[in-house]
Amino acid sequence: METINLKLTVEETNKILQSLGSLPYLQVHQLIHKLQYQAGEQLNDRLATESETEQAVAEAKK
């Protein structure tokens, strides 16, 4: 299956998830899970990078 990449804000992603939540569960649960998983991975990666940057700055100040 061909894939696409979208760039959305967290707010936009949440709005999509809320909209999907109003549809029948059996029709959308796999899509909701996939969106949440991919968003979580990206946010965790960003948080880890920010943490590493903060640690490097703190070490440089010593």
URWOHU-V653223 format. One record per pair of residues at least 4 apart in sequence whose ideal C-beta (glycine too) atoms are under 7 Angstrom apart, sorted by the first residue. I is the first residue (numbers start at 1). GAP is how many residues later the second one is. If there is no record, write none. Layout:
I;GAP, I;GAP
//
This chain:
8;4, 8;5, 9;4, 10;4, 11;4, 12;4, 13;4, 13;22, 13;26, 14;4, 15;4, 16;4, 16;19, 17;4, 17;15, 17;18, 20;8, 20;11, 20;12, 23;4, 23;5, 25;4, 28;4, 29;4, 30;4, 31;4, 32;4, 33;4, 34;4, 35;4, 36;4, 37;4, 38;4, 39;4, 40;4, 41;4, 42;4, 43;4, 44;4, 45;4, 46;4, 47;4, 48;4, 49;4, 50;4, 51;4, 52;4, 53;4, 54;4, 55;4, 56;4, 57;4
//
